[in-house]
Amino acid sequence: AILGKIRSKLTNLEQGALFEQWIFIQLFAYKDYFKKDWKILSYSEDCEIDIIIETPEIIYAIEVKSSEKYRKDYSDN
């Protein structure tokens, strides 16, 4: 690939970051296409919240995980 710098397999960290960005892009596309009055943000000061969706009615805090299987500890906090 590009100067031989591309590996065939992504690390878990790289895969997670790419998946999180893909989710962001999909949410922005959905928001724009359906003309939703949403703010889409991320937050990482005291704690990390991957995505915050603020609608006129409610605020959603979303943690994005990239894994083949669901683990209970993903939702313990």
Salt bridges, closest charged atoms under 4 A:
GLU14 OE1 - ARG7 NH2 2.51
ASP32 OD1 - LYS31 NZ 3.82
GLU63 OE2 - LYS65 NZ 3.51
ASP73 OD2 - ARG71 NH2 2.98
ASP76 OD1 - LYS72 NZ 3.11
